[in-house]
Amino acid sequence: MKHRIAVPLMLSGFLSSGIALADHHGGGDMHGEMHGDRVPPMFSQFDKNNDGRISRDEAREGTDRMFNEIDSNKDGFISKDEMQAHHKAMHDKFRESMRDKMREHWKSADKDGDGALSRAEVEAAKMQRLARDFDKLDKNKDGKLTEDEIRAGMPERPAR
C-alpha cells in the first residue's frame, strides 16, 4: 500500500521539480518566452512509448530509474545530500544546455559573422528582450551587442 502512494507522490515531485527548474530559468526558452506546446523534458523521459501519456507502468519504471540515479551510494535510501547533489547536477546540466542553445542562437543571428549583434540582427532573429533592452545593453554605443555587454547587463544570481 505504501508503494502505491509513494510512487505517484515521488513522480509528482520529480515532474514538478523539472517544471519548476525550467520555470525558474525562464520557461525553457533562452529569452524567457513561454511556448504553450512545449512538454517538460521529464515527461518525455517517462513516456517511453511516446504516446503522449504516462502509464502507471511507465511511471513506476521512471521513478525506479530516477530513484536509482539519485541514490548514488546504492543503499536503497535517498539522503538530503544525495537529493541536493542531484538537484545541483540537474541545475548545472540545464544551465549548460541553455548556454549551448544561446551560443547556437547567437551564431545563427550573427549574419555578418563579426561576433556581435546589430539591432537589425537582433530584430530579425526575434530576440525580443535583447531588442527591448538594446540601448541599455550597448554600453559603448557602437550599435552592436557583444557577449561581454550582454553578460555585464544580466542581473546577478546568487551562487549555488
C-alpha positions in Angstrom: 0.0 0.0 0.0 2.8 2.4 0.9 4.4 1.8 -2.6 1.1 2.7 -4.3 1.1 6.0 -2.6 4.8 6.7 -2.7 5.3 6.2 -6.4 2.7 8.8 -7.5 4.0 11.2 -4.9 7.5 10.7 -6.0 6.6 11.0 -9.6 4.7 14.2 -8.9 7.7 15.6 -7.1 10.1 14.8 -9.8 7.9 16.1 -12.6 7.1 19.3 -10.7 10.8 19.9 -9.8 11.7 19.6 -13.5 8.9 22.0 -14.4 10.0 24.4 -11.6 13.6 24.2 -12.7 12.6 25.1 -16.3 10.3 27.9 -15.0 13.0 29.2 -12.7 15.2 29.6 -15.7 12.8 31.4 -17.9 10.3 28.7 -19.0 12.6 26.7 -21.2 13.5 29.4 -23.7 16.7 31.3 -23.6 14.8 34.5 -23.7 12.1 33.6 -21.2 9.3 33.3 -23.8 6.8 30.6 -22.9 5.7 28.0 -25.5 2.4 26.5 -24.8 3.0 23.4 -26.8 6.3 22.5 -25.1 6.5 19.4 -22.9 8.7 19.4 -19.9 11.7 17.1 -20.5 10.8 14.9 -17.6 7.6 13.9 -19.4 9.4 12.6 -22.4 11.8 10.6 -20.1 8.8 8.8 -18.6 6.7 8.4 -21.7 8.8 5.6 -23.2 6.3 4.6 -25.9 5.8 8.2 -27.0 2.0 8.0 -26.9 1.7 11.4 -25.1 0.6 9.7 -21.9 2.4 8.2 -18.9 1.0 4.8 -17.9 1.3 3.5 -14.4 4.0 1.1 -15.6 5.9 3.9 -17.2 5.6 5.9 -14.0 6.9 3.1 -11.9 9.8 2.4 -14.3 10.6 6.1 -14.5 10.6 6.6 -10.7 12.6 3.5 -10.1 15.2 4.6 -12.7 15.3 8.1 -11.2 15.5 6.8 -7.6 18.4 4.6 -8.6 20.1 7.6 -10.3 19.7 9.8 -7.2 20.7 7.0 -4.7 24.4 7.5 -5.5 25.7 5.2 -2.7 23.1 2.5 -3.7 22.0 1.9 -0.1 18.3 2.0 -1.0 17.7 5.4 0.5 17.9 9.0 -0.8 19.6 11.3 1.7 19.3 15.0 1.7 22.8 15.2 0.5 22.1 12.9 -2.4 18.9 14.9 -3.3 20.8 18.2 -3.1 23.6 16.8 -5.3 21.1 15.5 -7.8 19.3 18.9 -7.9 22.7 20.7 -8.4 23.6 18.3 -11.2 20.2 18.9 -12.9 20.6 22.6 -12.5 24.2 22.5 -13.9 23.1 20.4 -16.8 20.2 22.7 -17.6 22.4 25.8 -17.5 25.0 24.2 -19.8 22.2 23.2 -22.2 20.9 26.8 -22.2 24.4 28.2 -22.8 24.7 25.9 -25.8 21.3 26.9 -27.1 22.2 30.6 -26.6 25.5 30.1 -28.5 23.7 28.4 -31.4 21.1 31.2 -31.5 23.7 33.9 -31.3 25.7 32.3 -34.1 22.7 31.9 -36.4 21.6 35.5 -35.6 25.1 36.9 -36.4 24.5 37.1 -40.1 27.7 39.1 -40.9 29.8 36.8 -38.7 31.5 39.6 -36.8 30.8 38.1 -33.3 28.5 40.9 -32.3 24.8 41.5 -33.0 23.4 44.7 -34.6 19.9 45.9 -33.8 18.8 44.6 -37.2 20.2 41.2 -36.5 18.6 41.1 -33.1 15.2 42.1 -34.5 15.5 39.7 -37.5 16.3 36.8 -35.0 13.2 37.8 -33.0 15.3 38.3 -29.8 12.6 40.4 -28.2 14.3 41.0 -24.8 17.6 42.0 -26.5 15.7 44.3 -28.9 13.8 45.9 -26.0 17.0 46.4 -23.9 19.4 47.0 -26.8 20.3 50.6 -26.0 20.8 49.9 -22.3 23.0 46.8 -23.0 25.1 48.6 -25.7 27.4 50.2 -23.2 29.9 51.5 -25.7 27.1 52.8 -28.0 28.6 51.3 -31.2 25.3 49.9 -32.3 26.3 46.3 -31.7 26.0 44.0 -28.7 28.8 41.7 -27.7 28.6 38.7 -25.5 30.5 40.7 -22.8 28.0 43.5 -22.9 25.1 41.1 -22.6 26.8 39.2 -19.7 27.5 42.5 -18.0 23.9 43.6 -18.4 22.4 40.4 -16.9 21.2 40.6 -13.3 23.5 38.8 -10.9 22.2 35.5 -9.5 23.4 34.1 -6.2 26.0 31.3 -6.4 24.7 27.9 -5.6 
